[in-house]
Amino acid sequence: MAPEPRPNAAGHLDDDDYPAYTMGRAAELIGSTPAFLRSLGEARLITPLRSGGGHRRYSRYQLRIAARARELVDQGTPIDAACRIIILEDQLEEALRLNDELRRHEGRPDRHTGS
């Protein structure tokens, strides 16, 4: 039996959900520490995937969320409150997207363009 082909990471370059970043690199990219990323995981704001060796891996989408959390914490918001704010922001964005989609489906004007 032939060995299974190894996934081509280059095929995931445009995938926001692909867990491409190690904890150290992710922390560096958002100007934080690995401990901060772990605290976001403990707060269940982001759940990193694990590599075959058990190491945390983060996607670009997760890094954007972590960067937003870092911004709020840097402004003095407690981490648990920052996580709740981000969850609510995400829920609002999704609700607005669904509302726009329903309006377009019903032939009503879009709330952003009026058309």
N, C-alpha and C positions, 0 to 999 in steps of 0.2 A: 504494500500500500504506500502511495506517495505521501510525503509529508504535506501538511496543510500549508497553503501559501501564507506568508507573513503579511499582515495588514500593511498597506502602504500609507505611512503617515502623511506624505505629500498630498494624498487625495483628500485630506481633512483640513487643508490650509484655510479654506473658506467657511469651515464649520464652527460656529460660535459655541457649540456644545461639546466639542472634542476636548477631552482632558489632556491638554498638551503641556501644561506648566507644572513643574515640581513646586513643592511648598516654598522652597528658598527663592526660586525665580519669581513665583507669584507675589511673595512678600516684597521682593525688591521692586517689582513693577508698580505696585501700588504704594510704595513708600512706607511699608509697615514691617512687622516682624512675624515670624512663623507663629508665635504665641497669639497674636491678634487673629490670624486666620483660624487657629484652633478654637479660639473663643467664639468665632462666628459659626463654626461647626457645632460647638456645644449649645449655642443658642438656636441651632437648627435653621439659621438663615441660609446657609449654603451647605451642601453635603458633597464633599469632594469624592471623586471616584478613587479607587485604589488600584495601584499597579499590581502586576503579578507578585512582586516582592512585598506588597502591603503598604507602599508609600503613597501619600496623598497626591492627587493630580487635580489640577484646576483648569476649567475652561475659560475662554475669554468672557463669556456671559457671567460666570461666577466672579471673575476679576472685576467686572464693572459693578456688580453688587457690592463686593468687598470694598472697592474704592469709594462708593457712595457711603458705606458704613464708616469708613475711615474719615471721610469729610465731616459727617455728623458728629462723630466722637471728638474730632479735633475742634469742633465748635462748642464742645462742652456737653453734648448730649450723652447720657449714660448708654452703654452698649445695648442693654435690653430695650430701651426706648428707641434707639437708632434702628434696631432690627424691626421693631413694630412699625415704625414710620416707613421703612423700605417695603415691608409687606403690604401696607396700606396703599402706598404709591403704586405698587405693582398691580394690586387689585383694581384701583381706580383706572389705571391705564388700560387694563383688559376690559373693564366695563365700558369705557368710552369707545374702545375699538369695536366691541360687539354692538354697541348702540349705533355707531356709524354704519356698520355692516347691515344691520336690520333696516336702517333708514334707506340705504341704497337699494336693498332688496325690495322694499315697498315703494320705491320711486320717489321718496321724499328727499328734499335738499340735504346735502351734507352739512353738518354743523360748522365745519371749518371754511368751506368755500361758498356755501349758500346755493350751490348748484346741484 
